[in-house]
Each structure stands twice: as C-alpha cells, then as structure tokens.
Amino acid sequence: MKITKDTFLADILKYPEAEKVLAKYNLPCLSCPFAQYEVKNLKIGDVCKMYNIDIKKLLKELEGGLPR
C-alpha cells in the first residue's frame, strides 16, 4: 500500500503494523472516541499538521513497516 499525506487514516488503520507506528507518534486520533467516527474523513497529512507531527518521518516509517 502506498501511503501519502492524502491517505485516509481509516485506510492506514486496516493494518495492525500501522497502528503500532502511529501509536509511537502519540497520534491522538487512536484513542479519541470522537475521532473514531471521523477516521474515514481524516487524512494523515491533516492530522500530522494539526498535531505538529513530522509527516515525512512518519510516512517513511509507515512505508517500511507495511506489507507490499
């Protein structure tokens, strides 16, 4: 799976490996009850911008840890 800043969080979370990487970055959306309803509309780039997460570093780590 190719992940970009425009990939929806819901698509990324289909992979258990991705959830581990996102948790490492303390992504608030993983534990926020309200966000669970919105993950289909949240893009990873937007979430990173909101929470000041280095998107390039995160994408590189996600790409390295997901099945091809």
C-alpha positions in Angstrom: 0.0 0.0 0.0 1.4 3.4 -1.0 0.7 5.9 1.8 0.8 9.7 1.1 -0.3 12.7 3.1 -3.7 12.3 1.4 -4.3 8.7 2.6 -7.2 8.4 4.9 -6.5 7.3 8.5 -9.1 4.6 8.2 -7.2 3.0 5.3 -4.0 3.1 7.2 -5.6 1.6 10.3 -6.5 -1.5 8.4 -3.0 -2.7 9.1 -2.1 -3.7 12.7 1.5 -2.7 12.0 0.4 0.8 11.1 -1.4 1.3 14.3 1.8 0.4 16.2 3.7 3.1 14.3 1.0 5.7 14.8 0.9 4.9 18.5 4.6 5.5 18.7 4.0 9.1 17.5 1.2 9.5 20.1 -1.4 10.2 17.5 -4.4 11.4 19.5 -6.9 10.1 17.0 -6.2 6.5 18.0 -7.6 6.9 21.5 -10.1 9.8 20.9 -13.7 8.4 21.0 -14.9 11.3 18.8 -12.3 10.7 16.1 -13.3 7.1 15.8 -16.4 8.4 13.9 -14.3 10.6 11.7 -11.3 8.4 10.7 -12.9 7.8 7.3 -12.6 11.5 6.6 -9.3 12.3 8.3 -6.2 12.4 6.1 -2.9 11.5 7.7 -1.3 14.7 6.4 -4.0 16.8 8.1 -3.7 15.0 11.4 0.1 15.5 11.3 -0.4 19.2 10.6 -2.9 19.6 13.5 -0.6 17.9 16.0 2.8 19.0 14.7 4.0 15.5 13.7 6.8 15.2 11.1 4.8 13.8 8.2 7.9 12.8 6.2 9.4 10.8 9.0 6.0 9.2 9.8 5.4 8.3 6.1 8.8 6.7 5.8 8.3 4.6 8.9 4.8 3.6 7.8 6.0 2.6 4.3 8.8 0.5 5.8 6.5 -1.4 8.2 3.5 -2.3 6.0 3.1 -5.3 3.7 3.6 -4.5 0.0 
